[in-house]
Amino acid sequence: MSTPLVEKIESETVGGVRLNGWEITSSHMPILNHTAIEQYADELGFNVPEMIFGNNYLRIRHLASDKLLELNALDALRMVDTSQDSAKSVQVSIAQGWTESSKRNRGDITDVIKPFDWTLSTKYRGTTRNLAFVPSDQGIDYAKLMIREEIHFYDENILYEDDLGDNGTSQLSYKVRVMPSGFFVLQRFFLRVDGVLFRIYDTRIYHEFASNCILREFSTREAPFDDVRRQVPKKKHDDEDLSLLNNIPFVDGVMKSSQIESEVATF
């Protein structure tokens, strides 16, 4: 069996690979400047995250059909809830204060502010072109992903992040891994509101090159802040290592599993 040709993609800002008829690229660029932040706020109509990596993206393209799946910050932020009651989705005492403080700090864009989910939670699953996902009973075979393989390309990247006025963390990020057999993507929205809750929205995307479909799984998890805090191991003198509450893999490991929505797209 011949080894598939692997073409590396390397530039100052974009890395990736072409193989088996696919092109997978990941862009790393600086945080958007003030002017670009204003443009995002104008378009979206709410106070956007302090750190937006608006030129970062993961782009997965099937070369023969031009089918595309992309992860980017702007489309993810378009899915932040802006309904009338959205600002009340997480009822905490600091929410109103954070919103007012954010308005004062960005007074030049307050004319576009409308109700929005101040935690910047998004159930974004990716942007597609010529690719339609439908519900499916077929899930990702994680046993295959446990098999040791050469890694042709690996990257991890942040799309946006905000500290919620020093009251927590709201972050959207992704990881991508390309192997001889296929590719796997994990996009994760992570939320920590101090004293209130943790929330994780995961989107997993898998394609096996020998197949004609892409599998996508979406899951949501939420837990009270104190429930996760109780899982922090005690140190000497009963001290807690509260830095673990900033450690996303730790929080992920102690939160209970949730129901998974599975989808498939064929090409």
LINFENBEL-V31800 format. One record per run of one state. SS is the DSSP state (alpha for helix, beta for strand, coil for the rest). FROM is the first residue (numbers start at 1). LEN is the number of residues. If there is no record, write none. Layout:
# LINFENBEL-V31800
[[SS	FROM	LEN] [SS	FROM	LEN]]
This chain:
# LINFENBEL-V31800
[[coil	1	6] [beta	7	4] [coil	11	3] [beta	14	6] [coil	20	2] [beta	22	6] [coil	28	6] [alpha	34	11] [coil	45	6] [beta	51	2] [coil	53	4] [beta	57	6] [coil	63	4] [beta	67	6] [alpha	73	5] [coil	78	8] [alpha	86	3] [coil	89	4] [alpha	93	13] [coil	106	1] [alpha	107	6] [coil	113	14] [beta	127	3] [coil	130	4] [beta	134	2] [coil	136	6] [alpha	142	4] [coil	146	5] [beta	151	12] [coil	163	5] [beta	168	12] [coil	180	2] [beta	182	12] [coil	194	3] [beta	197	12] [coil	209	4] [beta	213	12] [alpha	225	5] [coil	230	4] [beta	234	1] [coil	235	1] [alpha	236	3] [coil	239	1] [beta	240	1] [coil	241	1] [alpha	242	5] [coil	247	1] [alpha	248	7] [coil	255	5] [beta	260	7] [coil	267	1]]
